[in-house]
């Protein structure tokens, strides 16, 4: 049994079985699935990066092109599009996600090598690959047409050179790096490869450069203390340019086709000339913090009627305010199109709510959104209601439903708890690993803070941070508690 659990190959086979279970048993779709499939199909069939708008093929920049490129390649190879290509598409994602497991385990081992010798690093590698392979939260997304699988892969890949660049690993031969080559070339090659990988990741998720920003902040602390501000500027400029290289074709295409300088996807996913509901979104930010609430208003806008009685009680401070919102929604519900005047009315309500409770809008609700995104059962892609309370009644109604929800919730807490324990363990060991750890922690903080500002706080958005969670969790299993810490 010990030999089985010490084998990375067995872990990957177990991970393969878990992912195939999700693919075959719980294949899923999302609101973005249709967009990605239309863009890929039109690109392949009509050579236009476009979607169907009013029955016409219309060039758009609503989503970054990386995932539609992947879909178009799968469509071209299989000769199928849409639902007919789902199985080969998901099988491909399964193997990409398994590759991510190996990268995550490698990242965990590199962190261990910064503070210890070869044996604990090997244990950490095995622990990391098991934790990643059996993580249902990342495995689940191999069964849906979304960008998470590739965003996780490229983030894990970019973290490895970033941590090696920021930190310092012992030259014990495990990485097969000669000391002379390492001293002469590691900095610029690692910085360049990390920047290119982040650029590729940006083709899938536009907020990916937050990882570089985290690294630059930590580098500033290091280099400014060494009076090397010029070197920091050179690093930032060089990495920024290399990160931008994969985005050049997309930026040129947008400039030529859409006559707009748009190196990333538009923040609000709006079509040209489409009303951006700033007022409505500001109003939502004064009360919305749970993912399930987006189904009540945000995802109904310009598509379905929004009933004021369906909204939670905390969306209104007074009965008069509720009646006021109802009066704004009444004309909207008649034609299902939000006008500029209605949007401005929502904006006034938002400003008044914020003026009454500024801490609620700017502090408590963002914190609540972050907590919900991180500590959710993550059952949105499987047919489970998520109902837990009242405990006795929910258990009597559906034991499996409640059991899966509570189990996933506790498992999520366990992963995060292990990651925190692993981070504390590493922080106490050496200065080198603290610097690498600082990059990872800062990236998690920056990304989480960014996610609290978006209109729909979906739990899946924090999965891009799970390579860090899993790599840090693996440190708990290093088994070198008695080994003294190494000096910085």
C-alpha positions as CSV (number, residue, x, y, z in Angstrom):
1,X,0.0,0.0,0.0
2,X,2.9,2.4,0.8
3,X,4.4,1.7,-2.6
4,X,1.1,2.5,-4.3
5,X,0.7,5.9,-2.6
6,X,4.3,6.8,-3.2
7,X,3.9,6.4,-6.9
8,X,3.1,9.5,-9.0
9,X,1.9,7.3,-11.8
10,X,-0.8,5.8,-9.6
11,X,-1.8,9.3,-8.6
12,X,-2.2,10.3,-12.2
13,X,-4.3,7.2,-13.0
14,X,-6.5,8.0,-10.0
15,X,-6.8,11.6,-11.3
16,X,-7.6,10.3,-14.8
17,X,-10.4,8.2,-13.4
18,X,-11.8,11.1,-11.3
19,X,-11.9,13.4,-14.4
20,X,-13.4,10.8,-16.6
21,X,-16.1,10.3,-14.0
22,X,-17.0,14.0,-14.2
23,X,-16.8,14.0,-18.0
24,X,-19.0,10.9,-18.5
25,X,-21.3,11.4,-15.5
26,X,-21.7,15.1,-15.1
27,X,-20.9,17.0,-18.4
28,X,-21.9,20.6,-18.0
29,X,-22.6,23.8,-19.9
30,X,-22.5,27.4,-18.8
31,X,-23.7,30.8,-20.1
32,X,-20.3,31.3,-21.8
33,X,-20.4,28.0,-23.6
34,X,-22.6,29.3,-26.4
35,X,-20.3,32.3,-26.9
36,X,-17.1,30.3,-27.1
37,X,-18.7,27.7,-29.4
38,X,-20.1,30.4,-31.8
39,X,-16.8,32.2,-31.9
40,X,-14.9,29.0,-32.6
41,X,-17.4,27.8,-35.2
42,X,-17.5,31.1,-37.1
43,X,-13.7,31.3,-37.0
44,X,-13.3,27.8,-38.4
45,X,-16.1,28.0,-41.0
46,X,-16.2,31.7,-42.0
47,X,-12.7,32.8,-40.9
48,X,-14.2,35.5,-38.7
49,X,-13.8,35.8,-35.0
50,X,-17.5,36.5,-34.5
51,X,-20.8,35.6,-32.9
52,X,-24.4,35.6,-34.2
53,X,-26.1,38.8,-33.4
54,X,-29.6,39.3,-34.7
55,X,-29.1,36.5,-37.2
56,X,-25.9,38.1,-38.6
57,X,-22.3,37.1,-38.1
58,X,-20.8,40.0,-36.2
59,X,-17.1,40.4,-35.3
60,X,-16.7,40.8,-31.5
61,X,-14.0,41.1,-28.8
62,X,-16.2,39.9,-25.9
63,X,-13.9,37.1,-24.9
64,X,-10.1,36.6,-25.3
65,X,-9.2,34.3,-28.3
66,X,-7.3,31.6,-26.5
67,X,-10.1,29.3,-25.7
68,X,-11.9,29.7,-29.0
69,X,-8.6,28.9,-30.8
70,X,-8.5,25.6,-28.7
71,X,-12.1,24.8,-29.7
72,X,-11.5,25.6,-33.3
73,X,-8.5,23.2,-33.3
74,X,-10.6,20.4,-31.8
75,X,-13.4,21.1,-34.3
76,X,-11.0,21.0,-37.2
77,X,-9.3,17.7,-36.0
78,X,-12.6,15.9,-35.2
79,X,-14.7,17.4,-38.0
80,X,-17.4,18.1,-35.4
81,X,-18.7,21.3,-33.8
82,X,-20.8,22.2,-30.8
83,X,-22.3,19.4,-28.8
84,X,-21.0,16.7,-31.2
85,X,-17.4,17.7,-30.2
86,X,-17.9,17.8,-26.5
87,X,-16.4,14.4,-25.7
88,X,-13.1,14.8,-27.5
89,X,-13.0,18.4,-26.2
90,X,-13.4,17.3,-22.6
91,X,-11.0,14.4,-23.0
92,X,-8.3,16.8,-24.2
93,X,-9.0,19.0,-21.2
94,X,-8.6,16.0,-19.0
95,X,-5.0,15.5,-20.1
96,X,-4.2,19.2,-19.9
97,X,-5.5,19.2,-16.3
98,X,-3.3,16.1,-15.6
99,X,-0.3,18.0,-16.9
100,X,-1.3,20.8,-14.5
101,X,-1.1,18.2,-11.7
102,X,2.5,17.4,-12.6
103,X,3.4,21.2,-12.8
104,X,1.8,21.8,-9.4
105,X,3.7,18.9,-7.9
106,X,6.9,20.3,-9.4
107,X,6.2,23.7,-8.0
108,X,5.7,22.1,-4.5
109,X,9.0,20.2,-4.8
110,X,10.8,23.4,-5.9
111,X,9.5,25.2,-2.8
112,X,10.7,22.3,-0.6
113,X,14.1,22.3,-2.3
114,X,14.6,25.9,-1.3
115,X,14.7,24.9,2.4
116,X,15.6,21.2,2.5
117,X,17.3,18.4,0.8
118,X,16.2,15.9,-1.9
119,X,14.3,13.4,0.2
120,X,11.6,15.8,1.6
121,X,11.3,17.4,-1.8
122,X,10.4,14.0,-3.3
123,X,7.8,13.4,-0.6
124,X,6.4,16.8,-1.3
125,X,6.3,16.1,-5.0
126,X,4.3,12.9,-4.4
127,X,2.0,14.6,-2.0
128,X,1.4,17.5,-4.4
129,X,0.5,15.2,-7.3
130,X,-1.9,13.3,-5.2
131,X,-3.5,16.4,-3.8
132,X,-3.9,17.9,-7.3
133,X,-5.0,14.7,-9.0
134,X,-7.8,14.1,-6.5
135,X,-8.9,17.7,-6.2
136,X,-12.6,17.6,-7.4
137,X,-12.8,21.3,-7.7
138,X,-10.3,21.6,-10.5
139,X,-11.1,18.1,-12.0
140,X,-14.8,19.1,-12.3
141,X,-14.0,21.9,-14.8
142,X,-12.6,19.4,-17.3
143,X,-16.3,18.5,-18.0
144,X,-17.4,22.0,-19.1
145,X,-16.6,24.4,-22.0
146,X,-14.8,27.1,-20.0
147,X,-11.3,28.5,-19.7
148,X,-10.5,27.3,-16.2
149,X,-8.4,24.2,-17.2
150,X,-6.1,26.3,-19.4
151,X,-5.9,29.2,-16.9
152,X,-4.8,26.8,-14.2
153,X,-2.3,25.1,-16.5
154,X,-0.5,28.3,-17.6
155,X,-0.6,29.8,-14.1
156,X,1.0,26.7,-12.6
157,X,3.6,26.8,-15.5
158,X,4.4,30.5,-14.9
159,X,4.7,30.1,-11.2
160,X,7.6,27.7,-11.5
161,X,10.1,30.1,-13.2
162,X,8.8,33.0,-11.2
163,X,9.5,31.3,-7.9
164,X,12.9,30.1,-9.1
165,X,13.7,33.7,-10.2
166,X,12.6,35.3,-7.0
167,X,13.8,32.6,-4.6
168,X,16.8,30.4,-4.6
169,X,17.1,26.6,-4.8
170,X,19.9,24.5,-3.5
171,X,22.2,23.1,-6.2
172,X,21.9,19.5,-5.2
173,X,21.5,18.0,-8.7
174,X,17.8,17.2,-8.4
175,X,16.9,19.9,-10.9
176,X,19.9,19.0,-13.1
177,X,21.1,22.5,-13.3
178,X,24.8,23.2,-13.4
179,X,26.0,25.9,-10.9
180,X,27.8,28.0,-13.5
181,X,24.8,28.0,-15.9
182,X,22.5,28.8,-13.1
183,X,24.5,31.9,-11.9
184,X,25.0,33.3,-15.4
185,X,21.6,32.7,-17.0
186,X,18.8,31.9,-14.6
187,X,17.5,35.4,-14.0
188,X,16.8,36.6,-17.5
189,X,15.7,33.2,-18.9
190,X,13.4,32.5,-16.0
191,X,12.0,36.1,-16.1
192,X,11.4,35.7,-19.9
193,X,9.8,32.3,-19.7
194,X,7.5,33.4,-16.9
195,X,6.4,36.5,-18.8
196,X,5.7,34.5,-22.0
197,X,3.6,32.0,-20.1
198,X,1.6,34.8,-18.4
199,X,1.1,36.3,-21.9
200,X,-0.3,32.9,-23.1
201,X,-2.5,32.7,-20.0
202,X,-3.8,36.2,-20.7
203,X,-5.2,34.8,-24.0
204,X,-7.5,32.8,-21.9
205,X,-8.1,35.1,-18.8
206,X,-7.5,38.8,-19.3
207,X,-6.6,39.4,-15.6
208,X,-3.7,37.0,-15.7
209,X,-1.0,39.8,-15.6
210,X,-1.8,40.2,-12.0
211,X,0.7,37.4,-11.4
212,X,3.4,39.5,-13.0
213,X,2.4,42.5,-10.9
214,X,2.8,40.5,-7.8
215,X,6.3,39.4,-8.8
216,X,7.2,43.0,-9.7
217,X,6.2,44.2,-6.3
218,X,8.3,41.6,-4.5
219,X,11.2,42.3,-6.9
220,X,11.0,46.0,-6.1
221,X,11.4,45.2,-2.4
222,X,14.4,43.1,-3.2
223,X,16.2,45.2,-5.8
224,X,15.4,48.6,-4.2
225,X,17.0,47.5,-1.0
226,X,20.1,46.5,-3.0
227,X,20.0,49.9,-4.7
228,X,19.3,48.3,-8.1
229,X,16.3,50.3,-9.2
230,X,17.6,50.4,-12.8
231,X,17.7,46.6,-12.9
232,X,14.1,46.5,-11.6
233,X,13.0,48.9,-14.4
234,X,14.7,46.8,-17.0
235,X,13.1,43.6,-15.6
236,X,9.6,45.1,-15.6
237,X,9.9,46.6,-19.1
238,X,11.4,43.4,-20.5
239,X,8.9,41.1,-18.9
240,X,6.0,43.4,-19.9
241,X,7.1,43.3,-23.5
242,X,7.5,39.6,-23.5
243,X,4.1,39.2,-21.9
244,X,2.6,41.4,-24.6
245,X,4.0,39.4,-27.5
246,X,1.2,36.7,-27.5
247,X,-1.3,39.5,-27.4
248,X,0.0,41.4,-30.5
249,X,-2.1,39.5,-33.2
250,X,-5.3,40.0,-31.1
251,X,-4.6,43.7,-30.6
252,X,-3.9,44.2,-34.3
253,X,-7.0,42.3,-35.2
254,X,-9.2,44.5,-32.9
255,X,-7.6,47.6,-34.3
256,X,-8.2,46.6,-38.0
257,X,-11.6,44.9,-37.6
258,X,-13.2,46.9,-34.8
259,X,-11.2,50.1,-35.1
260,X,-10.5,50.0,-31.4
261,X,-7.3,49.6,-29.4
262,X,-8.2,46.7,-27.2
263,X,-5.4,44.4,-26.1
264,X,-7.7,42.7,-23.7
265,X,-11.4,41.8,-23.7
266,X,-13.7,44.7,-22.7
267,X,-14.4,44.6,-18.9
268,X,-18.1,44.5,-19.2
269,X,-18.4,42.2,-22.2
270,X,-20.4,44.7,-24.1
271,X,-21.0,44.8,-27.9
272,X,-20.2,48.0,-29.8
273,X,-22.9,50.6,-29.1
274,X,-24.5,48.5,-26.3
275,X,-25.5,50.3,-23.1
276,X,-23.2,49.5,-20.2
277,X,-25.5,49.4,-17.1
278,X,-23.2,51.3,-14.7
279,X,-26.0,52.4,-12.5
280,X,-27.6,48.9,-12.3
281,X,-24.2,47.3,-11.5
282,X,-23.5,49.9,-8.8
283,X,-26.8,49.2,-7.2
284,X,-26.0,45.4,-7.2
285,X,-22.7,46.1,-5.6
286,X,-24.5,47.5,-2.6
287,X,-26.1,44.2,-1.7
288,X,-25.0,41.3,-3.9
289,X,-22.3,39.0,-2.4
290,X,-23.5,35.4,-3.0
291,X,-23.2,33.6,-6.4
292,X,-26.8,32.4,-6.2
293,X,-28.1,36.0,-6.2
294,X,-26.7,36.7,-9.7
295,X,-29.5,34.5,-11.0
296,X,-32.1,36.9,-9.5
297,X,-31.0,40.1,-11.2
298,X,-27.6,40.2,-13.0
299,X,-28.1,37.3,-15.3
300,X,-31.7,38.2,-16.1
301,X,-30.9,41.7,-17.3
302,X,-32.1,42.4,-20.8
303,X,-33.4,38.8,-21.1
304,X,-35.9,38.1,-18.4
305,X,-38.3,40.0,-16.0
306,X,-36.8,40.9,-12.6
307,X,-39.3,40.5,-9.8
308,X,-38.6,42.7,-6.8
309,X,-40.1,40.1,-4.5
310,X,-37.5,37.6,-5.7
311,X,-34.7,39.7,-4.4
312,X,-33.3,39.1,-0.9
313,X,-34.4,41.4,1.9
314,X,-30.9,42.8,2.3
315,X,-31.2,44.4,-1.2
316,X,-33.4,47.1,0.4
317,X,-32.9,49.3,3.4
318,X,-36.5,50.3,3.7
319,X,-39.9,49.5,2.4
320,X,-39.9,52.8,0.5
321,X,-36.7,51.9,-1.2
322,X,-38.2,48.5,-2.2
323,X,-41.2,50.3,-3.7
324,X,-38.9,52.7,-5.5
325,X,-36.9,49.8,-7.1
326,X,-40.2,48.2,-8.1
327,X,-41.2,51.3,-9.9
328,X,-38.0,51.3,-11.8
329,X,-38.3,47.7,-12.7
330,X,-42.0,48.0,-13.9
331,X,-41.3,49.6,-17.3
332,X,-38.2,47.4,-17.7
333,X,-40.3,44.3,-17.2
334,X,-42.6,45.4,-19.9
335,X,-40.0,45.4,-22.7
336,X,-37.0,43.6,-21.1
337,X,-34.6,46.4,-22.1
338,X,-32.9,48.6,-19.6
339,X,-32.9,52.2,-20.8
340,X,-30.4,54.9,-19.9
341,X,-33.0,56.6,-17.7
342,X,-33.7,53.4,-15.8
343,X,-30.0,52.8,-15.4
344,X,-29.5,56.3,-14.0
345,X,-32.4,55.7,-11.5
346,X,-30.6,52.6,-10.3
347,X,-27.4,54.6,-10.0
348,X,-29.2,57.2,-7.7
349,X,-30.4,54.4,-5.5
350,X,-26.9,53.0,-5.3
351,X,-25.4,56.3,-4.4
352,X,-27.9,56.8,-1.6
353,X,-27.4,53.3,-0.2
354,X,-23.6,53.9,-0.3
355,X,-23.9,57.3,1.4
356,X,-25.9,55.7,4.2
357,X,-23.6,52.7,4.7
358,X,-20.2,53.3,3.0
359,X,-18.5,50.6,5.0
360,X,-21.1,48.1,3.7
361,X,-20.3,48.9,0.1
362,X,-16.6,49.3,0.3
363,X,-15.6,46.9,3.0
364,X,-18.1,44.4,4.3
365,X,-19.6,43.3,1.0
366,X,-16.2,42.9,-0.8
367,X,-15.0,40.8,2.2
368,X,-18.2,38.8,2.1
369,X,-17.8,38.2,-1.7
370,X,-14.2,37.1,-1.1
371,X,-15.2,34.7,1.7
372,X,-18.1,33.2,-0.4
373,X,-15.8,32.7,-3.4
374,X,-13.1,30.9,-1.4
375,X,-15.3,29.0,1.0
376,X,-18.1,27.6,-1.1
377,X,-19.1,24.0,-1.6
378,X,-18.2,24.4,-5.3
379,X,-21.2,22.2,-6.5
380,X,-22.3,24.5,-9.3
381,X,-21.5,22.0,-12.0
382,X,-23.1,19.0,-10.5
383,X,-26.8,18.3,-9.9
384,X,-26.9,19.2,-6.2
385,X,-29.1,21.8,-4.8
386,X,-26.7,23.0,-2.1
387,X,-29.4,23.1,0.5
388,X,-28.1,22.5,4.0
389,X,-30.4,24.4,6.4
390,X,-32.6,23.5,8.2
391,X,-30.3,20.6,8.9
392,X,-32.8,18.0,10.0
393,X,-35.3,18.8,7.3
394,X,-32.7,18.9,4.5
395,X,-31.3,15.6,5.7
396,X,-34.7,14.0,5.6
397,X,-35.5,15.4,2.2
398,X,-32.3,14.3,0.5
399,X,-29.5,12.7,2.4
400,X,-27.2,12.4,-0.6
401,X,-27.8,16.0,-1.7
402,X,-27.0,17.4,1.8
403,X,-24.1,15.0,2.3
404,X,-22.4,16.0,-1.0
405,X,-22.8,19.7,-0.2
406,X,-21.4,19.5,3.3
407,X,-18.7,17.1,2.2
408,X,-17.5,19.5,-0.6
409,X,-17.7,22.4,1.8
410,X,-15.5,20.7,4.4
411,X,-13.1,19.4,1.7
412,X,-12.7,23.0,0.4
413,X,-11.9,24.1,4.0
414,X,-9.4,21.3,4.3
415,X,-7.5,22.3,1.2
416,X,-7.3,25.9,2.2
417,X,-6.4,25.0,5.8
418,X,-3.6,22.7,4.6
419,X,-2.3,25.5,2.3
420,X,-2.2,27.9,5.2
421,X,-0.4,25.4,7.4
422,X,2.1,24.7,4.5
423,X,2.7,28.5,4.0
424,X,3.4,28.9,7.7
425,X,5.8,26.0,7.6
426,X,7.7,27.4,4.7
427,X,7.8,31.0,6.0
428,X,9.7,29.8,9.1
429,X,12.5,28.1,7.0
430,X,14.5,30.7,5.0
431,X,14.5,34.1,3.4
432,X,14.7,32.7,-0.1
433,X,11.5,30.7,0.2
434,X,9.8,33.6,2.0
435,X,10.3,35.7,-1.2
436,X,8.8,33.1,-3.4
437,X,6.0,32.6,-0.9
438,X,5.4,36.4,-0.9
439,X,4.8,36.4,-4.7
440,X,2.2,33.6,-4.3
441,X,0.4,35.2,-1.4
442,X,0.4,38.6,-3.0
443,X,-1.0,37.1,-6.2
444,X,-3.8,35.4,-4.2
445,X,-4.6,38.7,-2.5
446,X,-4.5,40.8,-5.6
447,X,-6.6,38.4,-7.6
448,X,-9.1,38.0,-4.8
449,X,-9.4,41.8,-4.4
450,X,-9.9,42.1,-8.1
451,X,-12.6,39.5,-8.1
452,X,-14.6,41.3,-5.5
453,X,-15.0,44.2,-7.9
454,X,-16.7,42.2,-10.7
455,X,-20.4,42.1,-11.2
456,X,-20.9,38.3,-10.8
457,X,-18.7,36.8,-8.0
458,X,-18.5,33.3,-9.4
459,X,-16.6,30.8,-7.2
460,X,-14.8,29.3,-10.2
461,X,-12.7,32.5,-10.6
462,X,-10.5,31.6,-7.6
463,X,-9.6,28.2,-9.0
464,X,-6.7,29.9,-10.9
465,X,-5.2,30.3,-7.4
466,X,-5.5,26.6,-6.7
467,X,-2.0,25.7,-8.0
468,X,-0.7,27.8,-5.1
469,X,-3.2,26.2,-2.7
470,X,-2.2,22.7,-3.7
471,X,1.5,23.4,-3.8
472,X,1.5,24.9,-0.3
473,X,-0.8,22.1,1.0
474,X,1.8,19.5,-0.1
475,X,4.4,21.1,2.2
476,X,2.6,19.7,5.2
477,X,3.7,16.2,4.1
478,X,7.4,16.9,3.8
479,X,8.1,15.0,7.0
480,X,11.2,17.1,7.9
481,X,9.8,18.7,11.1
482,X,13.0,18.1,13.0
483,X,15.3,19.6,10.4
484,X,16.6,23.0,11.4
485,X,15.7,25.9,9.2
486,X,18.2,27.1,6.7
487,X,19.6,30.6,6.8
488,X,18.5,33.2,4.2
